[in-house]
Amino acid sequence: MSHVLPPSLTHRRALVANVLSGLCLLLVVAPACLRPAHAAEATVMARPAAERVIRMATTTSTENSGLLGWLLPPFEKACGCSVRVVSVGTGAALRLGANGDADVVLVHARAAEDRFMAAGHGSERRDVMYNDFVLVGPKADPAGARNAGSAASALKAVSGRTHRFVSRGDDSGTHQMELDLWKAVGGLPKWPGYLSAGRGMGEVLSMASELQAYTLADRGTWASMRARLDLAVVSEGDPALANPYGVIAVNPARHPGVNARGARELIDWLTSAEGQARIAAFKAGGETLFFPGLPKPGR
Amino acid sequence: MGLLEPTLEALRRLAALDPALWTIIGVSLQVSLAALAIAAPFAIAGGYLLAGARFTGRRALVVLLQSLLSFPTVVVGLLLYLLLSRQGPLGAWELLFTREAMAIGQVLIAFPIVCAFTLAAVESADPRLHETARTLGASRLRAALTVLREVRFALVAAVLSGFGRVVSEVGCALLVGGNIAGHTRTIPTAIALETSRGAFTEGIALGIVLMAVALVVNVALAFGQGSGQGSGGARQVLHGVGGR
């Protein structure tokens, strides 16, 4: 019987050679793959090539909820350009902007956005829309969070006993919101049921469902996954749970390579009457998830 | 942003011996070493038996085993997740998002690697060795141990390959472990987290830690197996592997 695998030494050399040739191939092929033939790119040739692509760094909530798929095509058609969306956590999205790897940043973490602007990474910031967070947990609500009143006291009711709470723990906008709520009730208590997962909203909701734990979720992701989860909303509607989104154009003075014109057009369109109406018209699972403008007090 | 500055910052933080960092390293080592301790004996025995056995479908089994080497760890994680989920058949065990679940996943990932490499090692050994041992009156087990001792460098390489794969895998650990801080956060899942939150410095620091852990384990095994001299006079089939 012939050798099924070559002796390890030869095997290793072959492996190194394979990896190297694979990398070379990747270097050659990757740039070509990064430029998909896009309808808008093909039809509008008047625009300089560099300005026909707008790179947007945003949070997972806007992409996963389907909002961007609903919102961006009319803009792309009108502008004759294509928007390439990278959806990551708010922290990573702002980092992409700060490194000049994105032209526009659409995120929901006001304090971090203000720091981004103060550091000179952005040339302009505008309020676009808002959605809200919900506290979800086991349907039986063993912690009694439903009757706790405010969102912060509901969270307080979950803490410190045998109940479990799954935290995003990833510096995302949702994580920031959770930390702000804890601050309102005297800081994050330390108890063994507090699980810092460091994962995305969808994963954390699944974990909470599996562990029958509580968690804080943005309404968009919650609405899109609700059917598959063994969880229920235990606290909602508190004004403290409103979640405003801001859009920022990356500063061309700091990063000369960015598509400043495209960024400006996208921001103008998002805050235009047309863009705002389209945001208001977006529904997922029969529910309105994003509201144009700034949150109204008392909602 | 350059690469040098965060790398230096990463090294500074490593030198500060952050306790959270050591917990992550501890979880990684505990889970991966436990998984290998469980998988390796069965995989080596399986590889040895498969090398000597002659039966219909053997060829297909060998091909299947080798295909499993490229089985995505995230699929292993997904299958295990579905098994261990509250709705799954093993949901009552309540193992999801525990180190035990991660270790089970890593056993499944390590087994085909160690098994296939053992098979290759035993097949490349001199067949006269087994025959001679049997002729001299050795039991089947004794003969097996003689052959395995003969190819021990290749076996160490097999186990190290398995270790390298499980200690660095992120897909399964993330799915069935959940990346819970202080419980199931391993070095690779922590790197995935740091990258997703834009904390590249921490990601690089953890990458260096992973390299260091791999280096320590490799060096320990390289010394542990001795120089390889005086092993009974048979030819050193895979001496080069053990000499790293």
HADDOCK unambig.tbl for C-alpha pairs under 7 A between the chains (distance, minus, plus):
assign (segid A and resid 3 and name CA) (segid B and resid 120 and name CA) 6.33 0.50 0.50
assign (segid A and resid 3 and name CA) (segid B and resid 123 and name CA) 6.48 0.50 0.50
assign (segid A and resid 3 and name CA) (segid B and resid 124 and name CA) 6.40 0.50 0.50
assign (segid A and resid 4 and name CA) (segid B and resid 120 and name CA) 5.65 0.50 0.50
assign (segid A and resid 5 and name CA) (segid B and resid 120 and name CA) 5.29 0.50 0.50
assign (segid A and resid 8 and name CA) (segid B and resid 241 and name CA) 6.62 0.50 0.50
assign (segid A and resid 9 and name CA) (segid B and resid 240 and name CA) 6.57 0.50 0.50
assign (segid A and resid 9 and name CA) (segid B and resid 241 and name CA) 5.98 0.50 0.50
assign (segid A and resid 88 and name CA) (segid B and resid 196 and name CA) 6.42 0.50 0.50
assign (segid A and resid 89 and name CA) (segid B and resid 196 and name CA) 6.19 0.50 0.50
assign (segid A and resid 89 and name CA) (segid B and resid 197 and name CA) 5.79 0.50 0.50
assign (segid A and resid 91 and name CA) (segid B and resid 197 and name CA) 4.96 0.50 0.50
assign (segid A and resid 91 and name CA) (segid B and resid 198 and name CA) 5.66 0.50 0.50
assign (segid A and resid 92 and name CA) (segid B and resid 196 and name CA) 5.87 0.50 0.50
assign (segid A and resid 92 and name CA) (segid B and resid 197 and name CA) 4.65 0.50 0.50
assign (segid A and resid 92 and name CA) (segid B and resid 198 and name CA) 3.91 0.50 0.50
assign (segid A and resid 95 and name CA) (segid B and resid 198 and name CA) 5.79 0.50 0.50
assign (segid A and resid 99 and name CA) (segid B and resid 1 and name CA) 6.59 0.50 0.50
assign (segid A and resid 170 and name CA) (segid B and resid 193 and name CA) 6.87 0.50 0.50
assign (segid A and resid 170 and name CA) (segid B and resid 197 and name CA) 5.91 0.50 0.50
assign (segid A and resid 171 and name CA) (segid B and resid 197 and name CA) 6.20 0.50 0.50
assign (segid A and resid 195 and name CA) (segid B and resid 180 and name CA) 5.89 0.50 0.50
assign (segid A and resid 195 and name CA) (segid B and resid 181 and name CA) 6.84 0.50 0.50
assign (segid A and resid 196 and name CA) (segid B and resid 180 and name CA) 5.30 0.50 0.50
assign (segid A and resid 196 and name CA) (segid B and resid 181 and name CA) 5.32 0.50 0.50
assign (segid A and resid 197 and name CA) (segid B and resid 178 and name CA) 6.20 0.50 0.50
assign (segid A and resid 197 and name CA) (segid B and resid 179 and name CA) 5.23 0.50 0.50
assign (segid A and resid 197 and name CA) (segid B and resid 180 and name CA) 4.30 0.50 0.50
assign (segid A and resid 197 and name CA) (segid B and resid 181 and name CA) 6.27 0.50 0.50
assign (segid A and resid 198 and name CA) (segid B and resid 179 and name CA) 6.47 0.50 0.50
assign (segid A and resid 198 and name CA) (segid B and resid 193 and name CA) 5.90 0.50 0.50
assign (segid A and resid 199 and name CA) (segid B and resid 193 and name CA) 6.82 0.50 0.50
assign (segid A and resid 210 and name CA) (segid B and resid 85 and name CA) 6.56 0.50 0.50
assign (segid A and resid 210 and name CA) (segid B and resid 86 and name CA) 5.95 0.50 0.50
